[in-house]
Amino acid sequence: QVQLVESGGGWVQPGGSLRLSCVGSGSIFALYDMAWYRQAPGKQRDLVAAITPINLTNYPESVKGRFTISRDNAKKTVYLQMNSLGPEDTAVYYCNAALPRLGKDYWGQGTQVTVSS
């Protein structure tokens, strides 16, 4: 069982930056594929960034060059640095930990990010 707790959300003006953090539990955190997703009202939950245990990363075109995912396995934490934010980035951001081969998939409670002037 893995518990994930996100933090760092809030309100920011367009063009601003935020850094989200997700702290996990469990002794094998380093083995998990970690990812951030977001869900805007009335829309599906979409992948924002992903990072493997060996720090390979993946981003959709919508955030590439603006968002950076990283992890610190010693702290059992994954980060999402978000720059050049726009109103289209407004959503609840969720942290995800997965071990697909074992069918393990865990979610945090989400943190709200609001970008407006």
N, C-alpha and C positions, 0 to 999 in steps of 0.2 A: 504494500500500500504506500502511495506517495501523496503527500499533501502539498499543495502549492498555494502560496500567498503572494498576490501581486500588490505593488504599491507604486507611487510615483505619478499617478494620473492627476488630472486637474484641468484648469482652464488656462488657455494660452492664446495670445493674439496671433493672427496669421503671420507667417514668417518666423515664428518663435520655435523653441525647442523644448523637449521634455525627455527625461530618461525614466523608463519603466524598469522596475526590478521584480523578479519572481524568485522567492526563496522556497526551496524544496526540502523535503525530508526524505529519510531513507538512506541506507548505506551504499546503494549502488547508483546514486544520482548520476555519476559520471558516465554510466552506460546508456543513459536515456537519450533518445532524440528529443530535442527541445524545440519549441516553436511558440510564436506569438500569432494569435488570430485576432480579428476584430469583427464586431457586428454592429452595424448601424440600425436604427429603428426601421422595422419593416423589411430588412434585407437579410440575406443569408450570412452565415459566419464564414469569413474568408481568411486564408492564410496571409500573413503579413511578412513573416520571416521565419526561417528554420535554421537550426544548427545541429550538426551531428556530433557524436562523441569525439571525433577527431577534427572538429572545428571547420568542417565543410559547411558553407552557408548557401542559402537559397532565398531569393526575393522575387516577388512579382514585379512586373514592370512599373506598376503604379507607385512603388516606394523605392525602387532601385536608385541608388545614389543619394537618397535622403535618409533612409533608415539603416541602422547597423545593429545586428544582433551579436552578442558575445556571451561567454559563459566563464564562470570561475568555479570549477568543480570543488576546490577546497572550501569555498563558502556555500556550495550547493545553490548557486544563484545564477540566473540568466538575466541578461539586460537587453533592453531595446532602446537605443539612442535614436531619437526622432528629431530631425532637423527640417527646416523649411516647411513647417506644418501649414496646412490649408484647411478650410472648412470641410473639405471632403474627407479629411482624416478623423473627423468627429465620430466617435464610436465607443463602445465598451471593448476594451482590449483584454483578451484572455491568454493566460499562459497554459501551455500543453506539454505534457511529458509522455513519451510513448516508447514502448518496446514492441514493435510490430510482430516480431517473431514469436513473442509470448502472449500476444493479444492484450498487452497492457496499454491503457490509455487513460490519462488523468488530466483533469482540468482544475484551474483555479476559479475563484469566485468572480473575477473580472474587476477591472478598474476603468472608470469613465475618463475619457479624454474629450475635451470640448475645445474646439478652435473657432473663435469668433472675435469680432471687434466690438 
